């Protein structure tokens, strides 16, 4: 898996074939992108996966990029913890608009 550094993305307009927003609990989002034939998570300057805290934060960060396809996946561990049957092996992907509000 490729590491995309946030500092490289911020300063350079780039074409992103797929942008996957991985939604977790407590308003934490990670972003995985596919660009130039590489797929990987966006990392911050410290070398940690970059945490985004809202859909707007993601849209603003990637506003200068040409996004071909964007979607969101939500994963939660709570179903099995509260006695529900195990979740499906495949997550559902929902369209994610990259349009900034005016």
C-alpha positions, 0 to 999 in steps of 0.5 A: 500500500502506498503512502500519500503525504498530505504535504505533497497533496496540499501543494500540487493539483493532482488527478485522483481516480478514486477517493474513498472516505472511511468513516469511523465513530466520533467524527473521524474520517480517513481518506484512501486515494488512488492516483497514478496507479497507486492506492493508499491512505493519506498521511500527515507530516508526523507519519500518522494516517491523517484524520479528517473531522468533517466532510467539509474538511475533506472537501476543502483539503482536496478542492484543488484536485480533479476527483473522478470518483468519490465515495464513503464507506462506514464501518462499525464494530458495534453490531457484534458487540451488542449481540447482532449477527456479524456484519456483511463481509463487504461494506456498502459504498455511498456516493460522496459529493466533493462539491463545496457549499457556497 
